[in-house]
């Protein structure tokens, strides 16, 4: 914990210390992505300034003067707070540290240009981007200017837009701090933004937006960028939308950022070559894989080299939203543009231009403007739809509208000239179309109600899904999950084979068994590709196997099959070994012949380390070897897995908690017993079970292994899901019907934990 940190020292979980921007730049640097050199003034530097200046009480007093619903009182209070910051110098000891760090960014004896960027502890979070709420300064070239810009960044924590946005998102003002990123300035010939998914819902395409010059024009929505759509699977460019760009931001002779006209012959040309588009998409795909979630990335190109200058989680992804307005054949189309946030809304057009009071935008209006700026957030929250002349899928208007669930169309080119103040129009955000009139008065009014995409937060804890039936894979794959945390292979036997595997082998049909198993696995793998599918090898019990065709000839009778011959004890036995080898060959077939490298493997009911050693040799014999692209999970469902977690960790990449069996064996309760169930003995929330899970997570992490849970407990009990998040579990795999609501619970828990950490840091 220090006042200034080099980004090489930082990781993504350092948000309470260096804010979202700083933490993500550190994470990208450590992962080897091309990030310009930078250092970060941490929240301790901010605390140091606040303590020395003694202005916290004055700020609270000014915040208390803000009248609800009054943009003017908000603006006035913000101006007074920022003036308070300007009245106090950066402490002398901190000045020296900043100066030394600044000089270290450049070769000895030389000074260069830097970008000074705000990085708040409530920013670039999984469920709130805080896009543009704090300030950025480009082309800063002297120590005095740097110190001034650092102070301005700190005070930008209290811009009117930032205050309003925190209120909207439910963040307490005194729980948010500001770090400052000081980064070597890239004098970019071209720059832009990239989404590793289509933010309106498509998961198979990468969206790259590009413009000439520095990136602030695109981020701010001041120009409409080119849009390129790249297939995530084939890495081919599927579609291009070339926009006209008349000017760009450049570095002036004295260092100041200035507008420069673009020659007429270049205004309508493609902004970057195809080779850069593909290279950017490849980098974006790798960043998404690294973070294991969709990402919003800012990039730039200088001297034919790509740099990544920011990355953050995509905060909202559109779902399947019907386009209702464009079904009205007789409706007159007034304006078309890029559908940036789905949904349909009808309202009165209110034109807004710079210099006007935001109070002109009333609740229920359609906000029409050249482009939105961060200062306009209070008005954007009141609008039922937003239409802009400029901007692309990743501009300020698009990002904020998706977070608000507000229909939005950007890049119309002529919205402000065609639409007149006071007109009643219907905006279809998915179709990118503005229609004349209130389409609710059309023949089918029930189809024209306002429809907003369901809000699904992106969480730090990876959320996966449990799969049973391969024929449901395409449907389940549409859920906002990171992959399949549990695919039960026993259902492949019932759905695709319908016969005891040893009976199939005895009939000389081993090849058929392998092919059918591979068919079922491949069906799920294709639906989720490139997201991982963790296949749990067969875990039928003897009574279940006996019920299969031919089962009576191959299965003994056990009095307690639940703790009998199941899982790994089957695989290593002479009686069942060949059937398990067929499962391994099917996995090999899917990965090598079908090309589905996203299939990983999980062993159930592991009792001894020796079992895992023997199974590892069986895997090697068919060419399956653990690697970054082929991970082996062990189910943690027998108490010995908890007690010997350090031993088992040497033979796997991750543990997956089977909470049903673990509860049964920790509590000594038959999970199928109606009597004990009614008496409340079978409960995953029991303190003993929770302690076992806590111990496993701790030991696994000490040995560099991840921990997942695929049992039903987090799908059923919200408080259990929060417990897992607090314990630091890496993945939670849920039943399909529980994904959305449990993601809400997880996001809420993560937010609470982050704010608690920030408060602890403040107390220290």
Long-range contacts (C-beta under 8 A, 24 or more apart in sequence): 1-42, 1-44, 1-761, 1-764, 2-42, 2-44, 3-41, 3-42, 3-44, 3-45, 3-48, 3-94, 3-97, 4-39, 4-40, 4-41, 4-42, 4-45, 4-97, 4-98, 4-101, 5-39, 5-40, 5-42, 6-38, 6-39, 6-40, 6-101, 7-35, 7-37, 7-38, 7-39, 7-40, 7-181, 10-40, 12-291, 15-121, 15-124, 15-125, 15-754, 16-43, 16-121, 16-754, 16-757, 16-758, 16-761, 17-42, 17-43, 17-44, 17-179, 17-761, 18-42, 18-43, 18-119, 18-179, 18-181, 19-43, 19-118, 19-119, 19-120, 19-121, 19-123, 19-124, 19-177, 19-178, 19-179, 19-181, 20-119, 20-120, 20-121, 20-122, 20-123, 20-124, 20-125, 20-130, 20-312, 21-117, 21-118, 21-119, 21-123, 21-124, 21-179, 21-181, 21-310, 21-312, 22-119, 22-179, 22-181, 23-119, 23-124, 24-124, 24-310, 24-311, 24-312, 25-181, 25-183, 25-309, 25-310, 25-311, 27-290, 27-291, 27-311, 28-287, 28-308, 28-311, 31-287, 31-290, 33-283, 33-286, 33-287, 33-308, 34-283, 34-305, 34-306, 34-307, 34-308, 35-307, 35-308, 35-309, 36-183, 36-184, 36-185, 36-186, 36-307, 36-309, 37-105, 37-183, 37-184, 38-105, 38-181, 38-182, 38-183, 38-184, 39-101, 39-102, 39-104, 39-105, 39-181, 39-182, 40-119, 40-179, 40-180, 40-181, 40-182, 41-98, 41-150, 41-179, 41-180, 41-182, 42-179, 43-121, 43-177, 43-178, 43-179, 43-758, 43-761, 45-94, 45-179, 45-180, 46-154, 46-177, 46-178, 46-179, 47-177, 47-762, 48-91, 48-94, 49-88, 49-90, 49-91, 49-94, 49-151, 49-154, 52-88, 52-91, 53-85, 53-88, 55-84, 55-85, 55-88, 56-174, 58-84, 59-84, 59-158, 59-173, 60-174, 63-163, 63-173, 66-163, 70-359, 71-160, 71-357, 71-358, 71-359, 71-378, 71-379, 72-357, 72-359, 74-160, 74-163, 74-164, 74-378, 75-160, 77-160, 77-163, 78-158, 78-159, 78-160, 78-163, 81-155, 81-158, 82-155, 82-156, 82-158, 82-159, 84-155, 85-151, 85-152, 85-154, 85-155, 86-151, 86-155, 90-147, 90-150, 90-151, 95-147, 98-143, 98-146, 98-147, 98-150, 98-182, 99-143, 101-182, 102-143, 102-146, 102-182, 105-182, 105-184, 106-184, 111-141, 111-142, 112-141, 112-184, 112-185, 113-139, 113-140, 113-141, 113-184, 113-185, 113-187, 113-251, 113-255, 114-140, 114-141, 114-146, 114-182, 114-183, 114-184, 114-185, 115-139, 115-140, 115-181, 115-182, 115-183, 115-184, 115-185, 115-186, 115-309, 116-140, 116-146, 116-149, 116-150, 116-153, 116-180, 116-181, 116-182, 117-153, 117-180, 117-181, 117-182, 117-183, 117-310, 118-153, 118-156, 118-157, 118-178, 118-179, 118-180, 118-181, 119-178, 119-179, 119-180, 119-181, 120-157, 120-162, 120-176, 120-177, 120-178, 120-179, 121-176, 121-177, 121-178, 121-179, 121-754, 121-758, 122-166, 122-169, 122-171, 122-175, 122-176, 124-310, 124-312, 124-313, 125-313, 125-315, 125-751, 125-754, 126-293, 126-313, 126-315, 126-457, 126-458, 126-459, 126-460, 126-747, 126-750, 127-315, 127-457, 127-458, 127-459, 127-747, 127-751, 128-169, 128-171, 128-315, 128-403, 129-296, 129-312, 129-315, 129-399, 129-400, 129-403, 130-162, 130-165, 130-169, 131-374, 131-396, 131-399, 131-400, 132-161, 132-219, 132-220, 132-373, 132-374, 132-396, 133-159, 133-161, 133-162, 133-165, 133-374, 133-377, 134-159, 134-162, 134-178, 135-159, 136-216, 138-185, 138-214, 138-216, 138-249, 138-251, 138-257, 139-185, 139-251, 139-252, 139-255, 139-256, 139-257, 140-185, 140-255, 141-255, 146-182, 150-180, 150-182, 153-178, 153-180, 154-178, 154-180, 159-374, 159-375, 160-375, 160-378, 161-374, 161-375, 161-376, 161-377, 161-378, 162-374, 164-377, 164-378, 164-381, 165-377, 168-377, 168-381, 171-755, 172-755, 175-755, 175-758, 175-759, 176-758, 177-758, 177-762, 183-309, 185-251, 186-300, 186-302, 186-307, 186-309, 187-214, 187-250, 187-251, 187-302, 188-213, 188-214, 188-215, 188-300, 188-301, 188-302, 188-307, 189-213, 189-301, 189-302, 190-271, 190-272, 190-276, 190-300, 190-301, 191-215, 191-218, 191-298, 191-299, 191-300, 191-301, 192-218, 192-225, 192-226, 192-271, 192-272, 192-298, 192-299, 192-300, 192-394, 193-218, 193-219, 193-225, 193-296, 193-297, 193-298, 193-299, 193-392, 193-394, 194-280, 194-281, 194-284, 194-296, 194-297, 194-298, 194-299, 194-394, 195-294, 195-295, 195-296, 195-297, 195-314, 195-393, 195-394, 196-232, 196-284, 196-285, 196-287, 196-288, 196-294, 196-295, 196-297, 196-314, 197-288, 197-294, 197-314, 197-317, 198-229, 198-393, 199-314, 199-316, 199-317, 199-318, 199-340, 199-393, 199-394, 199-398, 199-402, 200-317, 200-318, 200-339, 200-340, 200-341, 200-342, 200-393, 200-430, 200-453, 201-317, 201-318, 201-319, 201-320, 201-321, 201-342, 201-453, 203-232, 203-294, 204-231, 204-232, 204-233, 205-229, 205-230, 205-231, 205-232, 205-238, 206-230, 206-232, 206-281, 206-284, 206-285, 207-393, 207-394, 208-277, 208-280, 208-281, 208-284, 209-392, 209-393, 209-394, 210-271, 210-272, 210-277, 211-245, 211-248, 211-271, 212-245, 212-248, 212-262, 212-266, 212-271, 213-248, 213-249, 213-250, 213-260, 214-248, 214-249, 214-250, 214-251, 214-257, 214-300, 215-298, 215-299, 215-300, 215-309, 216-249, 216-257, 217-247, 217-248, 217-249, 218-392, 218-394, 218-395, 219-298, 219-394, 219-395, 219-396, 220-371, 220-373, 220-395, 220-396, 221-371, 221-372, 221-373, 221-388, 221-390, 221-391, 221-392, 221-395, 221-396, 221-397, 221-398, 221-410, 222-371, 222-390, 223-247, 223-248, 223-390, 224-389, 224-390, 224-391, 224-392, 224-410, 224-411, 224-413, 225-271, 225-392, 226-270, 226-271, 226-272, 227-338, 227-392, 227-393, 228-277, 230-277, 230-278, 230-281, 232-281, 232-285, 232-530, 233-529, 233-530, 235-278, 235-281, 235-282, 235-285, 237-274, 237-277, 237-278, 240-270, 241-338, 242-268, 242-269, 242-270, 243-392, 243-411, 244-268, 245-271, 272-301, 276-301, 276-306, 279-306, 280-306, 283-308, 287-311, 289-530, 292-462, 292-482, 293-458, 293-462, 293-482, 294-458, 296-394, 296-399, 313-458, 314-458, 315-399, 315-402, 315-403, 315-457, 315-458, 316-402, 316-403, 316-405, 316-453, 316-455, 316-456, 317-453, 317-456, 317-458, 317-480, 318-342, 318-402, 318-430, 318-453, 319-453, 319-454, 319-456, 320-478, 321-430, 321-451, 321-452, 321-453, 322-430, 322-447, 322-451, 323-428, 323-430, 323-431, 324-428, 324-439, 324-447, 324-448, 324-449, 324-451, 325-426, 325-427, 325-428, 325-431, 325-433, 325-435, 325-439, 325-448, 326-428, 326-431, 326-433, 327-447, 328-435, 328-439, 328-442, 328-448, 330-442, 331-426, 331-435, 331-436, 331-437, 331-439, 331-442, 332-435, 332-436, 332-437, 333-433, 333-434, 333-435, 333-436, 334-418, 334-419, 334-425, 334-434, 334-435, 334-436, 335-387, 335-409, 335-412, 335-414, 335-415, 335-418, 335-419, 335-433, 335-434, 336-409, 336-412, 336-432, 336-433, 336-434, 337-387, 337-388, 337-409, 337-410, 337-411, 337-412, 337-413, 337-415, 337-432, 338-391, 338-392, 338-393, 338-409, 338-410, 338-411, 338-432, 339-408, 339-409, 339-428, 339-429, 339-430, 339-431, 339-432, 339-433, 340-391, 340-392, 340-393, 340-395, 340-397, 340-398, 340-401, 340-402, 340-408, 340-409, 340-410, 340-429, 340-432, 341-386, 341-398, 341-401, 341-402, 341-405, 341-406, 341-407, 341-408, 341-429, 341-453, 342-407, 342-429, 342-430, 342-451, 342-452, 342-453, 343-385, 343-405, 343-406, 343-407, 343-429, 343-430, 343-450, 343-451, 343-452, 343-453, 344-407, 344-426, 344-427, 344-428, 344-429, 344-430, 344-448, 344-449, 344-450, 344-451, 345-384, 345-385, 345-406, 345-407, 345-426, 345-427, 345-429, 345-450, 346-384, 346-424, 346-425, 346-426, 346-427, 346-438, 346-439, 346-440, 346-448, 346-450, 347-383, 347-384, 347-385, 347-424, 347-425, 347-427, 348-422, 348-423, 348-424, 349-419, 349-420, 349-421, 349-422, 349-423, 349-424, 349-425, 350-383, 350-421, 351-416, 351-419, 351-420, 351-421, 352-376, 352-379, 366-425, 366-427, 368-415, 368-416, 368-419, 369-416, 370-416, 371-395, 371-396, 371-397, 372-396, 372-397, 372-400, 380-404, 380-406, 384-450, 385-409, 385-427, 385-429, 387-412, 387-415, 387-419, 387-427, 387-434, 388-412, 388-415, 389-413, 389-414, 389-415, 389-416, 401-429, 402-453, 405-452, 405-453, 405-455, 406-452, 407-450, 407-452, 409-433, 409-434, 454-740, 456-480, 456-740, 456-743, 457-743, 457-744, 457-747, 458-747, 459-743, 459-746, 459-747, 459-750, 460-750, 461-724, 461-725, 461-729, 461-730, 461-731, 461-732, 461-746, 461-750, 462-730, 462-731, 462-732, 463-731, 463-732, 463-733, 463-734, 463-739, 463-742, 463-743, 463-746, 464-534, 464-708, 464-710, 464-731, 464-732, 464-733, 464-734, 465-733, 465-734, 465-735, 465-736, 465-739, 466-710, 466-733, 466-734, 466-735, 466-736, 467-524, 467-533, 469-495, 470-495, 470-496, 470-520, 470-521, 470-523, 470-524, 471-495, 471-523, 472-736, 473-523, 473-524, 473-526, 473-527, 473-528, 474-527, 476-527, 476-736, 477-527, 477-528, 479-736, 479-739, 479-740, 480-739, 480-740, 480-743, 481-531, 481-734, 481-739, 482-531, 482-532, 482-731, 483-528, 483-531, 483-532, 483-533, 483-534, 483-598, 484-524, 484-528, 484-531, 484-532, 484-533, 484-534, 484-733, 485-534, 485-656, 485-708, 485-710, 485-731, 485-732, 485-733, 485-734, 486-534, 486-536, 486-602, 486-656, 486-710, 486-733, 487-521, 487-524, 487-533, 487-534, 487-535, 487-536, 488-536, 488-539, 489-517, 489-521, 489-535, 489-536, 489-537, 489-538, 489-539, 489-583, 490-538, 490-539, 490-540, 490-544, 492-516, 492-517, 492-520, 492-521, 493-538, 493-540, 493-548, 494-548, 495-520, 496-520, 498-548, 498-549, 499-548, 499-549, 499-550, 500-545, 500-548, 500-549, 500-550, 500-551, 500-553, 500-554, 500-555, 501-538, 501-579, 501-582, 502-550, 502-553, 502-554, 502-575, 502-576, 502-578, 502-579, 503-548, 503-549, 503-550, 503-551, 503-553, 503-554, 504-550, 505-578, 505-579, 505-582, 506-550, 510-578, 510-582, 513-582, 513-586, 514-582, 514-585, 514-586, 514-589, 515-586, 515-589, 517-582, 517-583, 517-586, 518-586, 518-587, 518-589, 518-590, 518-593, 518-594, 521-586, 521-587, 521-590, 521-596, 521-599, 522-590, 522-594, 522-596, 525-590, 525-594, 525-596, 525-598, 525-599, 526-594, 526-596, 528-598, 529-596, 529-598, 530-598, 531-598, 532-598, 532-599, 532-600, 532-631, 533-596, 533-598, 533-599, 533-600, 534-600, 534-601, 534-602, 534-631, 534-633, 534-656, 534-708, 534-733, 535-587, 535-599, 535-600, 535-601, 535-602, 536-602, 536-603, 536-604, 536-633, 536-635, 536-710, 537-571, 537-580, 537-583, 537-601, 537-602, 537-603, 537-604, 538-570, 538-579, 538-580, 538-583, 538-604, 539-566, 539-567, 539-604, 539-605, 540-566, 541-565, 541-566, 542-566, 562-664, 562-670, 562-671, 562-672, 563-665, 566-604, 566-605, 567-603, 567-604, 567-605, 567-606, 567-607, 567-635, 568-603, 568-604, 568-605, 568-606, 568-607, 568-611, 568-612, 568-615, 569-605, 569-607, 569-611, 571-603, 571-611, 571-615, 571-618, 572-611, 572-614, 572-615, 577-618, 580-618, 581-618, 581-621, 581-622, 584-618, 584-619, 584-622, 584-624, 585-622, 587-624, 588-622, 588-623, 588-624, 591-624, 591-630, 592-623, 597-629, 597-630, 600-630, 600-631, 600-632, 600-633, 601-630, 601-631, 601-632, 601-633, 602-632, 602-633, 602-634, 602-635, 602-656, 603-632, 603-633, 603-634, 603-635, 604-635, 604-637, 604-658, 605-635, 605-637, 605-638, 605-661, 606-634, 606-635, 606-638, 606-641, 606-648, 607-638, 607-640, 608-640, 609-644, 609-647, 609-648, 609-651, 612-648, 612-651, 612-652, 613-651, 616-651, 626-652, 626-653, 633-708, 635-661, 635-710, 636-662, 636-696, 636-707, 637-661, 637-662, 637-665, 638-662, 638-665, 639-665, 639-666, 639-692, 641-696, 642-692, 642-695, 642-696, 645-695, 645-696, 645-699, 645-700, 645-703, 646-699, 646-702, 646-703, 649-699, 649-700, 649-703, 649-704, 649-705, 650-703, 652-705, 653-705, 653-706, 654-700, 654-705, 654-706, 654-707, 654-708, 654-730, 654-731, 655-696, 655-700, 655-705, 655-706, 655-707, 655-708, 656-707, 656-708, 656-709, 656-710, 656-733, 657-693, 657-696, 657-707, 657-708, 657-709, 657-710, 657-711, 658-710, 658-711, 659-684, 659-689, 659-693, 659-709, 659-711, 659-712, 659-713, 660-684, 660-711, 660-712, 660-713, 661-711, 662-689, 662-692, 662-693, 662-711, 663-689, 663-713, 666-692, 684-711, 684-713, 684-717, 684-720, 685-713, 685-717, 685-719, 685-720, 685-723, 690-723, 693-724, 693-727, 694-727, 697-727, 697-728, 697-729, 701-728, 706-730, 706-731, 707-731, 708-732, 708-733, 709-733, 714-738, 714-742, 715-742, 718-742, 718-745, 721-745, 721-746, 721-749, 722-746, 722-748, 722-749, 725-749, 725-750, 725-753, 726-753
